[in-house]
């Protein structure tokens, strides 16, 4: 079997599984898997750029995804005028004071000679700036969060079309990645992993606790959509008549049409990313990145700036993860900071890359669809399997109770088993790098 045919068959098998879900569980469920599969494929592409192209071990993926989600709030939500009147200007002033303090400290560090004078001035700047910042920031935040805390209690956004949040999410994630990369990319791979995980936890902790920015754990709901609402379609006489002429329920039909619209948007983005990623990977730049990945010392001896290239690919991959985060929040229509669990979902994205094929863009996409499908379907199938296995056991049996309780762990068991099987029989992934 030729390699292209094998790849096509693998993609065909995954989509046959999704079609089977449509027939057995409904097309709403199947399209939900498709939409999240598309977003997962984009996340996997971002991680594949960092690991597959350059060998950077980033396990802070969820931090960049969360920044993309925040962009959807900052761009798409309408501004809360009462909150802005209560303390918006003071928050901006406090942030400007904080930025000016950091900039002044950096200037002093770089332009003054070592000695007690530089140390004393740095301490005075940082401590004084901190207290001034808190004196302006804290009262402003308290005033903002006191404005209808049950419904708002935050500044809101710019009220712009939510699709504009997608490139902004990329920019936020890329900016954070640049700051992280300037300090952490000199670390060895295991230390880099620890650093990126810690920074992801910090980003998510900020989103959970800074209510003025994103309502914290109270969540932001009702983020505007780029596609019609189901209720609007159901109130459209032309749409209702069209659904009835097809013999479909307008309520179910509206949900399917909305999911198809999302799928079309996500597919356009994924196709553009794959095209750009393939062009980059097969260019001299892509060959240089793989050379750095395989032997940094040899690449550096040939005159390549390894640190600069690592920073470049780290920023690019993180920007793609930020884009995926903005798309996911747009799909959900809400920002829930508590749902970003760095260890759990970063592990899932890494499984997508490893199973699909590290270093191969199409392998990352295949892994995104396959692993998300299993993540959604394994638990109900595991419960069904346990029901069949325990059907003949007596009620109240300890073994029956244990097996039924174990069904909840089928997801992680399946991920681990799949990883072992792939690493044993296809260690370079289902679609390996050429």
BAFI-348083 format. One record per residue (C-alpha): z, y, x. Coordinates in steps of 0.02 Angstrom, whole numbers, padded with zeros to 5 digits, always signed. Example, Ala and Ser with C-alpha at 12.3 -4.5 7.8 and 13.67 -1.06 7.14 Angstrom:
<nodes>
<<+00390,-00225,+00615>>
<<+00357,-00053,+00684>>
</nodes>
This chain:
<nodes>
<<+00000,+00000,+00000>>
<<-00048,+00170,+00071>>
<<+00086,+00301,+00094>>
<<+00014,+00428,-00032>>
<<+00001,+00292,-00165>>
<<+00180,+00237,-00131>>
<<+00242,+00416,-00150>>
<<+00148,+00439,-00313>>
<<+00221,+00276,-00379>>
<<+00397,+00331,-00334>>
<<+00376,+00496,-00428>>
<<+00295,+00401,-00572>>
<<+00443,+00281,-00582>>
<<+00568,+00423,-00593>>
<<+00470,+00510,-00731>>
<<+00450,+00346,-00824>>
<<+00639,+00331,-00822>>
<<+00654,+00507,-00895>>
<<+00523,+00467,-01028>>
<<+00623,+00312,-01071>>
<<+00775,+00423,-01099>>
<<+00669,+00529,-01216>>
<<+00625,+00379,-01323>>
<<+00800,+00304,-01322>>
<<+00915,+00455,-01321>>
<<+00805,+00597,-01381>>
<<+00688,+00722,-01301>>
<<+00823,+00855,-01293>>
<<+00920,+00745,-01172>>
<<+00764,+00702,-01072>>
<<+00710,+00884,-01056>>
<<+00887,+00931,-01005>>
<<+00873,+00806,-00863>>
<<+00703,+00878,-00815>>
<<+00767,+01057,-00809>>
<<+00920,+01016,-00704>>
<<+00812,+00900,-00599>>
<<+00697,+01046,-00558>>
<<+00846,+01154,-00509>>
<<+00921,+01011,-00408>>
<<+00755,+00989,-00319>>
<<+00758,+01173,-00268>>
<<+00937,+01155,-00202>>
<<+00883,+01000,-00106>>
<<+00736,+01097,-00033>>
<<+00857,+01230,+00031>>
<<+00970,+01101,+00114>>
<<+00818,+01008,+00182>>
<<+00759,+01167,+00268>>
<<+00925,+01181,+00358>>
<<+00955,+00998,+00399>>
<<+00780,+00922,+00397>>
<<+00696,+01064,+00492>>
<<+00833,+01120,+00611>>
<<+00977,+00994,+00603>>
<<+01105,+01121,+00537>>
<<+01249,+01033,+00449>>
<<+01293,+01152,+00307>>
<<+01416,+01088,+00178>>
<<+01450,+01258,+00101>>
<<+01302,+01245,-00017>>
<<+01403,+01284,-00174>>
<<+01457,+01452,-00103>>
<<+01276,+01510,-00094>>
<<+01239,+01434,-00265>>
<<+01388,+01531,-00336>>
<<+01321,+01694,-00263>>
<<+01157,+01661,-00352>>
<<+01253,+01635,-00514>>
<<+01345,+01799,-00486>>
<<+01177,+01887,-00470>>
<<+01132,+01833,-00647>>
<<+01288,+01922,-00709>>
<<+01265,+02079,-00605>>
<<+01083,+02098,-00657>>
<<+01069,+02025,-00832>>
<<+01231,+02074,-00919>>
<<+01243,+02246,-01001>>
<<+01363,+02369,-00918>>
<<+01536,+02388,-00996>>
<<+01540,+02577,-01014>>
<<+01727,+02585,-01053>>
<<+01767,+02487,-00893>>
<<+01654,+02599,-00789>>
<<+01741,+02752,-00861>>
<<+01912,+02677,-00827>>
<<+01888,+02633,-00645>>
<<+01708,+02598,-00595>>
<<+01689,+02749,-00481>>
<<+01855,+02713,-00396>>
<<+01806,+02532,-00361>>
<<+01644,+02590,-00280>>
<<+01741,+02718,-00178>>
<<+01864,+02584,-00122>>
<<+01723,+02468,-00070>>
<<+01643,+02612,+00027>>
<<+01810,+02643,+00115>>
<<+01823,+02459,+00160>>
<<+01645,+02454,+00228>>
<<+01673,+02615,+00327>>
<<+01833,+02545,+00401>>
<<+01745,+02387,+00461>>
<<+01598,+02487,+00529>>
<<+01715,+02605,+00624>>
<<+01812,+02457,+00696>>
<<+01651,+02375,+00756>>
<<+01594,+02539,+00835>>
<<+01759,+02561,+00927>>
<<+01754,+02380,+00988>>
<<+01578,+02397,+01055>>
<<+01584,+02571,+01130>>
<<+01758,+02590,+01205>>
<<+01816,+02512,+01365>>
<<+01945,+02375,+01360>>
<<+02124,+02431,+01365>>
<<+02276,+02478,+01265>>
<<+02189,+02634,+01196>>
<<+02050,+02530,+01115>>
<<+02175,+02404,+01049>>
<<+02288,+02539,+00976>>
<<+02144,+02631,+00895>>
<<+02077,+02469,+00820>>
<<+02246,+02426,+00746>>
<<+02267,+02601,+00677>>
<<+02093,+02597,+00599>>
<<+02113,+02424,+00521>>
<<+02291,+02446,+00458>>
<<+02265,+02623,+00397>>
<<+02098,+02581,+00317>>
<<+02174,+02430,+00231>>
<<+02314,+02529,+00151>>
<<+02197,+02669,+00096>>
<<+02077,+02539,+00025>>
<<+02215,+02453,-00074>>
<<+02284,+02618,-00136>>
<<+02116,+02661,-00215>>
<<+02060,+02484,-00262>>
<<+02213,+02411,-00349>>
<<+02238,+02544,-00484>>
<<+02052,+02545,-00521>>
<<+02048,+02356,-00543>>
<<+02201,+02359,-00655>>
<<+02118,+02491,-00766>>
<<+01955,+02394,-00778>>
<<+02036,+02227,-00818>>
<<+02141,+02309,-00954>>
<<+01985,+02355,-01054>>
<<+01973,+02222,-01191>>
<<+02022,+02078,-01074>>
<<+01987,+01947,-01207>>
<<+01804,+02000,-01221>>
<<+01759,+02097,-01065>>
<<+01885,+02156,-00935>>
<<+01747,+02176,-00804>>
<<+01614,+02303,-00757>>
<<+01467,+02204,-00825>>
<<+01295,+02215,-00749>>
<<+01141,+02324,-00748>>
<<+01065,+02260,-00911>>
<<+00898,+02219,-00829>>
<<+00786,+02068,-00868>>
<<+00877,+01914,-00805>>
<<+00724,+01852,-00709>>
<<+00756,+01996,-00588>>
<<+00920,+01909,-00545>>
<<+00827,+01766,-00461>>
<<+00765,+01865,-00310>>
<<+00930,+01960,-00308>>
<<+01022,+01793,-00300>>
<<+00913,+01747,-00151>>
<<+00956,+01914,-00068>>
<<+01144,+01895,-00097>>
<<+01145,+01718,-00027>>
<<+01035,+01769,+00119>>
<<+01149,+01916,+00161>>
<<+01304,+01805,+00156>>
<<+01214,+01675,+00262>>
<<+01169,+01806,+00391>>
<<+01350,+01863,+00406>>
<<+01410,+01682,+00417>>
<<+01274,+01632,+00538>>
<<+01310,+01775,+00659>>
<<+01486,+01706,+00682>>
<<+01474,+01519,+00646>>
<<+01306,+01457,+00710>>
<<+01370,+01447,+00888>>
<<+01487,+01308,+00833>>
<<+01452,+01123,+00859>>
<<+01386,+01030,+00706>>
<<+01555,+00962,+00647>>
<<+01641,+01130,+00668>>
<<+01495,+01216,+00581>>
<<+01520,+01099,+00433>>
<<+01705,+01142,+00423>>
<<+01669,+01329,+00438>>
<<+01536,+01329,+00302>>
<<+01647,+01228,+00184>>
<<+01790,+01350,+00211>>
<<+01679,+01501,+00181>>
<<+01611,+01421,+00021>>
<<+01790,+01399,-00039>>
<<+01825,+01582,-00001>>
<<+01672,+01640,-00100>>
<<+01720,+01534,-00250>>
<<+01902,+01590,-00239>>
<<+01844,+01772,-00246>>
<<+01739,+01736,-00401>>
<<+01888,+01649,-00483>>
<<+02013,+01788,-00448>>
<<+01917,+01953,-00452>>
<<+01910,+01975,-00640>>
<<+01835,+02149,-00626>>
<<+01681,+02073,-00545>>
<<+01646,+01914,-00646>>
<<+01793,+01890,-00767>>
<<+01863,+01755,-00652>>
<<+01908,+01592,-00737>>
<<+01887,+01674,-00908>>
<<+01699,+01653,-00878>>
<<+01553,+01765,-00923>>
<<+01459,+01702,-01076>>
<<+01305,+01763,-01166>>
<<+01198,+01801,-01014>>
<<+01028,+01854,-01085>>
<<+00887,+01728,-01081>>
<<+00710,+01743,-01015>>
<<+00652,+01632,-01160>>
<<+00675,+01645,-01349>>
<<+00837,+01591,-01434>>
<<+00833,+01439,-01547>>
<<+00902,+01536,-01693>>
<<+00762,+01666,-01677>>
<<+00631,+01529,-01678>>
<<+00712,+01449,-01831>>
<<+00703,+01617,-01919>>
<<+00519,+01638,-01880>>
<<+00416,+01582,-02034>>
<<+00263,+01542,-01927>>
<<+00364,+01430,-01811>>
<<+00449,+01342,-01956>>
<<+00282,+01312,-02041>>
<<+00207,+01244,-01880>>
<<+00353,+01124,-01855>>
<<+00342,+01065,-02035>>
<<+00156,+01036,-02019>>
<<+00194,+00924,-01869>>
<<+00327,+00832,-01968>>
<<+00466,+00894,-01853>>
<<+00635,+00969,-01895>>
<<+00629,+01156,-01852>>
<<+00805,+01150,-01778>>
<<+00764,+01007,-01660>>
<<+00592,+01079,-01625>>
<<+00663,+01248,-01575>>
<<+00780,+01166,-01447>>
<<+00635,+01069,-01373>>
<<+00523,+01223,-01364>>
<<+00659,+01322,-01274>>
<<+00686,+01182,-01147>>
<<+00498,+01169,-01119>>
<<+00491,+01356,-01087>>
<<+00630,+01342,-00958>>
<<+00542,+01192,-00880>>
<<+00381,+01292,-00862>>
<<+00472,+01435,-00773>>
<<+00566,+01317,-00657>>
<<+00409,+01217,-00619>>
<<+00315,+01374,-00567>>
<<+00456,+01420,-00447>>
<<+00468,+01243,-00376>>
<<+00280,+01232,-00351>>
<<+00277,+01399,-00259>>
<<+00423,+01346,-00149>>
<<+00343,+01179,-00105>>
<<+00179,+01264,-00061>>
<<+00267,+01391,+00051>>
<<+00380,+01259,+00129>>
<<+00234,+01145,+00169>>
<<+00136,+01288,+00246>>
<<+00286,+01334,+00353>>
<<+00325,+01155,+00403>>
<<+00147,+01120,+00460>>
<<+00130,+01284,+00555>>
<<+00174,+01315,+00739>>
<<+00340,+01385,+00675>>
<<+00379,+01220,+00589>>
<<+00336,+01120,+00744>>
<<+00448,+01235,+00846>>
<<+00593,+01209,+00724>>
<<+00575,+01020,+00735>>
<<+00569,+01031,+00925>>
<<+00732,+01130,+00923>>
<<+00809,+01002,+00804>>
<<+00760,+00855,+00915>>
<<+00810,+00930,+01083>>
<<+00888,+01103,+01091>>
<<+00902,+01102,+01280>>
<<+00718,+01062,+01307>>
<<+00666,+01193,+01178>>
<<+00775,+01324,+01260>>
<<+00702,+01280,+01429>>
<<+00529,+01316,+01356>>
<<+00585,+01493,+01313>>
<<+00634,+01469,+01130>>
<<+00781,+01572,+01064>>
<<+00877,+01430,+00983>>
<<+01017,+01535,+00909>>
<<+00896,+01658,+00832>>
<<+00793,+01518,+00754>>
<<+00948,+01431,+00688>>
<<+01002,+01594,+00606>>
<<+00828,+01615,+00532>>
<<+00822,+01443,+00451>>
<<+01003,+01455,+00396>>
<<+00964,+01616,+00302>>
<<+00804,+01545,+00226>>
<<+00886,+01385,+00164>>
<<+01036,+01479,+00094>>
<<+00920,+01600,+00003>>
<<+00835,+01452,-00083>>
<<+01007,+01386,-00135>>
<<+01049,+01559,-00203>>
<<+00889,+01557,-00305>>
<<+00937,+01387,-00377>>
<<+01109,+01456,-00422>>
<<+01034,+01604,-00515>>
<<+00916,+01486,-00608>>
<<+01059,+01369,-00656>>
<<+01166,+01510,-00724>>
<<+01015,+01576,-00820>>
<<+00989,+01403,-00896>>
<<+01173,+01384,-00943>>
<<+01186,+01561,-01010>>
<<+01359,+01578,-00932>>
<<+01448,+01594,-00765>>
<<+01593,+01472,-00744>>
<<+01667,+01492,-00568>>
<<+01783,+01344,-00595>>
<<+01632,+01228,-00608>>
<<+01579,+01262,-00428>>
<<+01666,+01120,-00335>>
<<+01606,+01129,-00154>>
<<+01649,+00952,-00099>>
<<+01591,+00862,-00255>>
<<+01424,+00946,-00286>>
<<+01382,+00979,-00105>>
<<+01398,+00791,-00081>>
<<+01277,+00766,-00225>>
<<+01146,+00883,-00151>>
<<+01162,+00797,+00018>>
<<+01135,+00628,-00065>>
<<+00975,+00699,-00140>>
<<+00911,+00750,+00032>>
<<+00960,+00589,+00121>>
<<+00897,+00471,-00014>>
<<+00736,+00569,-00041>>
<<+00695,+00588,+00143>>
<<+00766,+00715,+00264>>
<<+00633,+00827,+00340>>
<<+00507,+00794,+00200>>
<<+00491,+00924,+00062>>
<<+00423,+00801,-00065>>
<<+00561,+00680,-00021>>
<<+00691,+00814,-00059>>
<<+00608,+00846,-00229>>
<<+00605,+00660,-00269>>
<<+00787,+00645,-00220>>
<<+00832,+00793,-00331>>
<<+00755,+00713,-00485>>
<<+00815,+00535,-00450>>
<<+00995,+00576,-00407>>
<<+01015,+00698,-00552>>
<<+00945,+00568,-00671>>
<<+01071,+00439,-00607>>
<<+01213,+00566,-00611>>
<<+01181,+00598,-00796>>
<<+01138,+00422,-00854>>
<<+01246,+00307,-00750>>
<<+01410,+00345,-00837>>
<<+01351,+00306,-01016>>
<<+01255,+00155,-00952>>
<<+01411,+00098,-00858>>
<<+01514,+00113,-01016>>
<<+01383,+00012,-01111>>
<<+01384,-00120,-00974>>
<<+01573,-00133,-00978>>
<<+01570,-00148,-01168>>
<<+01450,-00295,-01152>>
<<+01552,-00377,-01013>>
<<+01717,-00360,-01106>>
<<+01649,-00404,-01279>>
<<+01724,-00579,-01275>>
<<+01892,-00527,-01203>>
<<+02046,-00513,-01309>>
<<+02103,-00339,-01362>>
<<+02251,-00283,-01258>>
<<+02197,-00385,-01107>>
<<+02240,-00298,-00943>>
<<+02072,-00347,-00870>>
<<+01976,-00276,-01018>>
<<+02073,-00113,-01009>>
<<+02046,-00102,-00821>>
<<+01858,-00131,-00835>>
<<+01838,-00003,-00975>>
<<+01935,+00126,-00874>>
<<+01827,+00089,-00722>>
<<+01671,+00146,-00815>>
<<+01720,+00326,-00782>>
<<+01697,+00296,-00595>>
<<+01521,+00224,-00608>>
<<+01442,+00387,-00551>>
<<+01524,+00392,-00381>>
<<+01508,+00204,-00361>>
<<+01321,+00213,-00396>>
<<+01296,+00359,-00276>>
<<+01385,+00265,-00137>>
<<+01292,+00103,-00172>>
<<+01124,+00192,-00175>>
<<+01163,+00278,-00010>>
<<+01208,+00111,+00072>>
<<+01050,+00027,+00007>>
<<+00935,+00168,+00061>>
<<+01014,+00183,+00233>>
<<+01000,-00006,+00255>>
<<+00821,-00034,+00195>>
<<+00742,+00139,+00214>>
<<+00852,+00236,+00336>>
<<+00733,+00385,+00340>>
<<+00733,+00402,+00151>>
<<+00617,+00350,+00011>>
<<+00482,+00472,+00071>>
<<+00516,+00487,+00258>>
<<+00464,+00628,+00370>>
<<+00298,+00599,+00455>>
</nodes>
